[in-house]
């Protein structure tokens, strides 16, 4: 059984303590009632506790062919025992019904909240890594891969996530890119990646693979153009619901800032 399947099995078979506590009480009540009934029916010596004998035991023995005068009392005590058992069963049944109704109402009320609370949530954690030449403003040495972004995806939810596809890019543009459409750019080993709660993917890198000349450097420092790290990741949560994390981060030279740019739908988790 895979990790996700085992997690789903354990999650879906959690016991309701209210219902199971009531069932244990029902079992105990039935056992006590049946024990009392058996004792009453199998111990005729207890019958004198319920009436005053009118004669000695040896004188009260019925003659051959005559009915036992104690049968009426035995039947009455038996009926009393059956009444006790029936009352216990009725009380236990009503208790189970109340617990079941309560659990059903709670399940219905929380059905739309549990997936949100227990779902997986994937966050991107990038870090900008400029080259020494870029940091020292050495324009004569700048070439390909002068800027790169190292990043991981981390599951901060309470349940596993199954990553199905990843898109990630690093570009230098004057306009903000549109990352609302998902176009996978990464090859996943085995077709998918399973992230346990709190687990991260292996660190990956996106590099700026174009020459960075003097004009581009000037546009970067004056804020006319920025480095954009953007993309999205599609995954399934434990409820087999498709989810998406979109990200769009900007690195600008005006204030030397690298962080999210724009709200939903460019930076959001669905």
Secondary structure, 3 states (H helix, E strand, C coil): CCHHHHHHHHHHCCCCHHHHHHHHHHHHHHHHHHHHHHHHHHCHHHHHHHCCCCCCCCCCCCCCCCCCCCHHHHHHHHHHHHHHHHHHHHHHHHHHHHHHHHHHHHHHHHHHHHHHHHCCCEEEEEEEEECHHHHCCCCCCCCCCCEEEEEEEEECCCCCEEEEEEEEEEEEECCCCCCCCCCCCCCCHHHCEEECCCCECCCEEEECCCCCCHHHHHHHHCCCCEEEEEEEEEEECCCCCEEEEEEEEEEECCCCEEEECCCCCCCEEC
